[in-house]
């Protein structure tokens, strides 16, 4: 029982989960199958919920349990179900050739990870009590998620994979919040998760309309709308 109350054990657990989150993000950057990307996002969100729960346990932050539960409900269950149903409806299962090919995308993602670690060094705090003492690389991973998610929004051509990239970018913001502090105020976390759910619904409708209008999800075809 003492092991599960030892901050050093908590630090190792959170650091391991943060590393797995980063690996999944890089895997998504090099993955072309849309359903696989959705499931990678769900697995990444599950790890983030587990990290929030772990930080809540070691820091006695009750509201983080609520944030972890909401993340589990919205981003691990509801959003993936909605996106997979959308994929079945539009019947497009693979990303077309991205702007940057897969090997170079993975290489760029690795470079952005290095940038994330460099940026995070200026935010490092002395070891002590508080969530910053758990998972000393969590903030670097959060910045890396944000940068790689932003890169994916630029690199991907299909609207649906761009939606996934934006969701991964939001995961980076969530991880930054729980790694720097005890997390955002609960009302803010509720608002963010509600916005994520509404955004997915709206973007899902938009993706479907693009598919119906252009018989493709290639957002570059929207250039036809220019007068």
Buried (B, 14 or more C-beta within 10 A) or exposed (E): EEEEEEBEBBBEBBBBBBBBBBBBBBBBBBBBEBBBBBBBBBBBBBBBBBBBBBBBBBBEBEBBBBBBEBBBBBBBBBBBEBBBEBBEEBEBEEBBEBEBEBEEBBBBBBEBBEBBBEBBEEBEEEEEEBBBBBBBBBBBBBBBBBBBBBBBBEBBBBBBBBBBBBBBBBBBBBBBBBBBEBBBEBEEBBEBBEEBBEBBBEBBEEBBEBBEEBEBBBBEBEEEEEE
